[in-house]
Amino acid sequence: MKCSICATFNPTNSRFCGNCRNAIGEPSEVSTEVKAGETAPDQESQGRNAWVWIVSMVLFTWGAIFVLGGFVELSESNSAGLWLIIGGIISAYGAILRA
């Protein structure tokens, strides 16, 4: 069953969402009011998602720079280039997993 608040899919027998912990039911049964001073769950997740994308792009760019630097070092017959390539691949792969 899909949560009407955060759109997370939950097992059909769930009473509460596994992500936002709001009650799952018909839209008329679920209260979407936000208490004073609190942000709605979808607003919080949008801000968090923006930061995840920013960090992922920085990590991916960092990894790409390391990979390119590794190829330059390898072209000069320097074995340190291999470690730069490995580090760059790990960084870029981490960025892909984080996104």
ChimeraX attribute file (.defattr): number of C-alpha atoms within 10 A of each C-alpha:
attribute: neighborCount
match mode: 1-to-1
recipient: residues
	/A:1	15
	/A:2	14
	/A:3	22
	/A:4	18
	/A:5	20
	/A:6	17
	/A:7	13
	/A:8	13
	/A:9	13
	/A:10	16
	/A:11	11
	/A:12	9
	/A:13	8
	/A:14	12
	/A:15	14
	/A:16	15
	/A:17	22
	/A:18	15
	/A:19	14
	/A:20	14
	/A:21	12
	/A:22	18
	/A:23	17
	/A:24	22
	/A:25	16
	/A:26	9
	/A:27	11
	/A:28	7
	/A:29	9
	/A:30	14
	/A:31	12
	/A:32	13
	/A:33	7
	/A:34	10
	/A:35	8
	/A:36	6
	/A:37	6
	/A:38	8
	/A:39	11
	/A:40	14
	/A:41	15
	/A:42	13
	/A:43	11
	/A:44	11
	/A:45	13
	/A:46	11
	/A:47	10
	/A:48	12
	/A:49	13
	/A:50	11
	/A:51	13
	/A:52	15
	/A:53	15
	/A:54	14
	/A:55	15
	/A:56	21
	/A:57	17
	/A:58	15
	/A:59	21
	/A:60	21
	/A:61	16
	/A:62	17
	/A:63	24
	/A:64	18
	/A:65	15
	/A:66	23
	/A:67	24
	/A:68	15
	/A:69	18
	/A:70	23
	/A:71	17
	/A:72	15
	/A:73	18
	/A:74	17
	/A:75	11
	/A:76	10
	/A:77	10
	/A:78	12
	/A:79	12
	/A:80	13
	/A:81	21
	/A:82	16
	/A:83	15
	/A:84	22
	/A:85	23
	/A:86	14
	/A:87	18
	/A:88	24
	/A:89	18
	/A:90	17
	/A:91	22
	/A:92	23
	/A:93	15
	/A:94	15
	/A:95	22
	/A:96	14
	/A:97	9
	/A:98	13
	/A:99	13
